[in-house]
Amino acid sequence: MPTEIDFYVDPDTLISVLTAVLVFLIIYFALLISALVEMIRLDAPGVVIVFTYLSLIPIPPFIILGILNLIIWYFVRRDMMAMRGAGI
């Protein structure tokens, strides 16, 4: 009775998955860093900036936090730009 478990991974599949993850991380960091620079430039609330800095740590919970932070920043930025346009 064999007790060995065969964990064979196809090299082409592994290369494809690693390439996809790398492309995702590059796009993620590019969007996050550009949002962070814009937050600093527009004098965004400190809490948003702190959570954006935390999102730069590439571990799964912080990546989810970063995606949520980018979504929240989209709406906060729109409100901040509207307030600046109104002169408030």
Buried (B, 14 or more C-beta within 10 A) or exposed (E): EEEEEEEEEEEEEEEEEEEEEEEEEEEBBEBBEEBBEEBEEEEBEEEBBEBBEEBBEEEEEBBEBBBEBBEEBEEBBEEBEEEEEEEE
